[in-house]
Amino acid sequence: MLLFLNNTTRTNYMTELRMELNMIAYLDEVQRKNATRKSDGHLQNFQDWTEEVALELAQEEELVLTACHWAAIHFLRDYYAENEIPASPRILIKEVGEKLHAWHCTYSTLKELFPKGGIKQACRIAGLPEAYCHSC
């Protein structure tokens, strides 16, 4: 498309595109900053969570999130949103372990995914309220 535009039109288009990308980056940064946390690192509000926030939380704990991690995190969030309580370690291991068998995440490996606290660590990265998280 840009090949057929004259130089002025192309320059204007590129300027507008850069402005839009800068605005998107700015809004993402604002959303991350608005995800206020308690002194223990848990989010104040369940709704403030985004995948970018989860990546930040995981990075703070030197954890690289894999497909298995994301499946556990999304399961915890969906379960909490539906039931207003977090899943117990047993439910998490049973449900996510079965769903991820094709990716070689099994019952025995799920606890190893979150080495600094098991399901408590998973709950924190998933943005669940601290008071409701169980220990593994």
Residue frames as qw, qx, qy, qz and C-alpha x, y, z in Angstrom:
[[0.000, 0.886, 0.463, 0.000, 0.00, 0.00, 0.00],
 [0.306, -0.810, 0.076, 0.494, 2.77, 2.46, 0.89],
 [0.504, -0.072, 0.547, 0.665, 4.47, 1.94, -2.46],
 [0.218, 0.591, 0.606, 0.486, 1.64, 3.66, -4.32],
 [0.191, -0.916, -0.297, 0.191, 1.46, 6.76, -2.13],
 [0.397, 0.767, -0.155, 0.480, 3.37, 9.93, -2.86],
 [0.496, 0.169, -0.547, 0.653, 6.12, 10.94, -0.43],
 [0.231, -0.320, 0.262, -0.880, 3.99, 13.45, 1.53],
 [0.806, -0.237, -0.175, -0.514, 1.12, 11.00, 1.97],
 [0.828, 0.023, -0.521, 0.207, 3.51, 8.21, 2.92],
 [0.267, 0.259, -0.500, 0.782, 5.23, 10.46, 5.50],
 [0.478, -0.309, 0.139, -0.811, 1.88, 11.49, 6.99],
 [0.886, -0.140, -0.344, -0.276, 0.75, 7.87, 7.14],
 [0.698, 0.097, -0.559, 0.437, 3.97, 6.77, 8.85],
 [0.004, -0.318, 0.399, -0.860, 3.72, 9.65, 11.35],
 [0.689, -0.278, -0.013, -0.669, 0.15, 8.70, 12.23],
 [0.892, -0.035, -0.450, -0.019, 1.14, 5.05, 12.56],
 [0.463, 0.209, -0.566, 0.650, 4.02, 5.93, 14.91],
 [0.293, -0.328, 0.269, -0.857, 1.66, 8.10, 17.01],
 [0.841, -0.211, -0.197, -0.457, -0.82, 5.23, 17.30],
 [0.815, 0.045, -0.518, 0.255, 1.89, 2.77, 18.30],
 [0.206, 0.286, -0.486, 0.800, 3.23, 5.22, 20.89],
 [0.543, -0.319, 0.102, -0.770, -0.28, 5.67, 22.31],
 [0.905, -0.127, -0.361, -0.185, -0.77, 1.91, 22.55],
 [0.636, 0.139, -0.547, 0.526, 2.58, 1.54, 24.34],
 [0.082, -0.337, 0.345, -0.872, 1.66, 4.42, 26.67],
 [0.729, -0.290, -0.065, -0.616, -1.73, 2.91, 27.52],
 [0.870, -0.033, -0.482, 0.097, -0.11, -0.47, 28.22],
 [0.399, 0.221, -0.516, 0.725, 2.36, 1.20, 30.57],
 [0.369, -0.340, 0.187, -0.845, -0.46, 3.09, 32.35],
 [0.860, -0.217, -0.270, -0.374, -2.41, -0.15, 32.76],
 [0.756, 0.045, -0.540, 0.367, 0.64, -1.90, 34.25],
 [0.160, 0.253, -0.434, 0.850, 1.25, 1.00, 36.63],
 [0.550, -0.309, 0.017, -0.776, -2.43, 1.07, 37.61],
 [0.843, -0.160, -0.509, -0.067, -2.20, -2.56, 38.65],
 [0.208, -0.696, 0.466, -0.505, -1.48, -1.58, 42.25],
 [0.726, -0.015, -0.676, 0.123, -0.09, -4.19, 44.55],
 [0.676, -0.727, -0.036, -0.115, -0.12, -4.85, 48.25],
 [0.198, -0.805, 0.558, -0.041, 3.11, -4.93, 50.26],
 [0.701, -0.205, 0.682, 0.035, 3.30, -8.73, 49.77],
 [0.088, -0.265, 0.715, 0.640, 3.19, -8.35, 45.97],
 [0.240, 0.464, 0.850, 0.063, -0.40, -9.49, 45.38],
 [0.003, -0.367, -0.377, -0.851, -2.59, -7.30, 43.20],
 [0.234, 0.096, 0.449, -0.857, -5.10, -5.07, 44.97],
 [0.673, 0.341, 0.186, -0.630, -7.82, -5.85, 42.41],
 [0.678, 0.099, 0.716, 0.138, -8.42, -9.06, 40.48],
 [0.552, 0.768, 0.324, -0.016, -9.54, -6.99, 37.46],
 [0.007, -0.907, 0.329, 0.263, -6.18, -5.18, 37.20],
 [0.654, -0.264, 0.653, 0.275, -4.44, -8.33, 35.97],
 [0.660, 0.662, -0.210, -0.287, -3.12, -8.61, 32.43],
 [0.960, 0.116, -0.030, 0.251, -0.69, -11.04, 30.86],
 [0.394, 0.674, -0.276, 0.560, 1.90, -8.25, 30.92],
 [0.463, -0.677, 0.339, -0.462, 1.42, -7.92, 34.69],
 [0.973, -0.182, 0.137, -0.041, 1.84, -11.69, 35.02],
 [0.784, 0.435, -0.161, 0.412, 5.07, -11.52, 33.04],
 [0.027, 0.741, -0.346, 0.575, 6.36, -8.77, 35.35],
 [0.726, -0.519, 0.292, -0.345, 5.44, -10.76, 38.46],
 [0.990, 0.051, 0.045, 0.126, 7.08, -13.89, 37.08],
 [0.565, 0.616, -0.251, 0.488, 10.20, -11.97, 36.10],
 [0.296, -0.742, 0.357, -0.485, 10.50, -10.64, 39.67],
 [0.821, -0.352, 0.411, -0.181, 10.60, -14.25, 40.83],
 [0.014, -0.540, 0.774, 0.329, 13.03, -15.28, 38.07],
 [0.587, 0.220, 0.770, -0.119, 10.39, -17.53, 36.52],
 [0.161, 0.230, -0.589, -0.758, 10.09, -17.99, 32.76],
 [0.652, 0.234, 0.458, -0.557, 6.48, -18.72, 31.88],
 [0.051, -0.095, 0.893, 0.438, 5.92, -21.66, 29.53],
 [0.492, -0.195, -0.536, -0.657, 2.71, -22.94, 27.96],
 [0.532, -0.319, -0.767, 0.162, 2.22, -25.10, 31.05],
 [0.181, -0.231, -0.424, 0.857, 2.49, -22.07, 33.35],
 [0.271, 0.001, -0.192, -0.943, 0.00, -20.10, 31.25],
 [0.534, -0.270, -0.713, -0.366, -2.48, -22.97, 31.28],
 [0.441, -0.368, -0.686, 0.446, -2.30, -23.13, 35.08],
 [0.066, -0.188, -0.190, 0.961, -2.56, -19.33, 35.42],
 [0.379, -0.083, -0.380, -0.840, -5.54, -19.05, 33.08],
 [0.530, -0.328, -0.775, -0.105, -7.24, -22.02, 34.75],
 [0.318, -0.333, -0.578, 0.674, -6.81, -20.37, 38.18],
 [0.111, 0.126, -0.006, -0.986, -8.21, -17.07, 36.89],
 [0.468, -0.161, -0.583, -0.644, -11.18, -18.71, 35.14],
 [0.502, -0.331, -0.785, 0.149, -11.94, -20.89, 38.16],
 [0.195, -0.302, -0.445, 0.820, -11.79, -17.89, 40.52],
 [0.229, 0.034, -0.211, -0.950, -13.94, -15.73, 38.21],
 [0.539, -0.217, -0.662, -0.473, -16.58, -18.46, 38.02],
 [0.654, -0.391, -0.641, 0.095, -16.56, -19.69, 41.64],
 [0.192, -0.861, 0.116, -0.456, -15.25, -16.64, 43.55],
 [0.702, -0.594, 0.391, 0.039, -12.76, -18.91, 45.33],
 [0.235, 0.637, -0.695, -0.237, -9.46, -20.23, 44.03],
 [0.904, 0.085, -0.393, -0.149, -9.00, -23.82, 43.02],
 [0.736, -0.580, 0.349, 0.014, -7.38, -26.09, 45.55],
 [0.073, -0.592, 0.745, 0.298, -4.01, -27.61, 44.66],
 [0.485, 0.083, 0.870, 0.015, -5.75, -30.91, 44.01],
 [0.541, 0.711, 0.395, -0.214, -8.23, -29.38, 41.54],
 [0.197, 0.850, -0.357, -0.333, -5.48, -27.46, 39.75],
 [0.223, -0.420, 0.854, 0.209, -3.28, -30.53, 39.40],
 [0.524, 0.284, 0.801, -0.055, -6.18, -32.71, 38.26],
 [0.486, 0.785, 0.309, -0.227, -7.71, -30.29, 35.75],
 [0.222, 0.869, -0.362, -0.253, -4.62, -28.69, 34.28],
 [0.356, -0.418, 0.820, 0.160, -2.50, -31.82, 34.42],
 [0.609, 0.332, 0.720, 0.002, -5.07, -33.72, 32.38],
 [0.459, 0.855, 0.150, -0.188, -5.46, -30.92, 29.85],
 [0.129, 0.868, -0.456, -0.149, -1.73, -30.57, 29.34],
 [0.845, -0.189, 0.489, 0.100, -0.78, -34.19, 29.02],
 [0.757, 0.588, 0.167, 0.231, 0.07, -33.63, 25.34],
 [0.216, 0.875, -0.277, 0.332, 2.62, -30.97, 26.38],
 [0.689, 0.090, -0.601, 0.395, 4.22, -33.34, 28.87],
 [0.212, -0.399, 0.423, -0.785, 2.88, -31.48, 31.90],
 [0.599, -0.253, -0.753, -0.102, 1.72, -34.18, 34.23],
 [0.632, -0.716, -0.262, -0.137, 0.46, -34.46, 37.76],
 [0.782, -0.390, -0.090, 0.479, 3.99, -34.74, 39.13],
 [0.498, 0.189, 0.114, 0.839, 5.42, -31.78, 37.20],
 [0.088, -0.813, -0.346, -0.459, 2.79, -29.15, 38.01],
 [0.569, -0.793, -0.110, 0.185, 4.13, -28.49, 41.49],
 [0.668, -0.203, 0.207, 0.686, 7.58, -28.02, 39.99],
 [0.315, 0.672, 0.356, 0.567, 6.31, -25.26, 37.69],
 [0.197, -0.855, 0.024, -0.479, 6.01, -22.84, 40.60],
 [0.718, 0.039, -0.553, 0.420, 9.04, -23.67, 42.76],
 [0.141, 0.172, -0.422, 0.879, 8.76, -20.68, 45.11],
 [0.346, 0.047, 0.470, -0.811, 5.48, -21.53, 46.77],
 [0.183, 0.268, 0.940, 0.109, 3.52, -23.88, 44.57],
 [0.048, 0.687, 0.661, 0.299, -0.06, -22.80, 44.16],
 [0.233, -0.823, -0.228, 0.465, 0.51, -19.69, 46.29],
 [0.260, -0.396, 0.409, 0.780, 3.04, -18.49, 43.74],
 [0.140, 0.320, 0.770, 0.534, 0.70, -19.42, 40.89],
 [0.078, -0.805, -0.581, 0.098, -2.15, -17.50, 42.56],
 [0.239, -0.717, 0.012, 0.654, 0.03, -14.41, 42.96],
 [0.186, -0.184, 0.591, 0.763, 1.09, -14.45, 39.30],
 [0.016, 0.470, 0.803, 0.367, -2.55, -15.08, 38.29],
 [0.103, -0.342, -0.008, -0.934, -3.64, -12.00, 40.25],
 [0.573, -0.517, -0.611, -0.175, -5.82, -13.79, 42.79],
 [0.363, -0.791, 0.183, -0.458, -6.36, -12.26, 46.23],
 [0.245, 0.442, -0.790, 0.348, -3.73, -13.47, 48.71],
 [0.489, -0.235, 0.559, -0.627, -6.21, -14.31, 51.46],
 [0.882, 0.152, 0.110, -0.432, -7.76, -17.09, 49.38],
 [0.606, 0.517, -0.602, -0.057, -4.66, -18.90, 48.18],
 [0.937, -0.336, 0.078, -0.058, -3.88, -22.32, 49.59],
 [0.145, -0.698, 0.684, 0.155, -0.46, -23.74, 50.12],
 [0.750, 0.313, -0.535, -0.232, 0.75, -26.69, 48.07]]
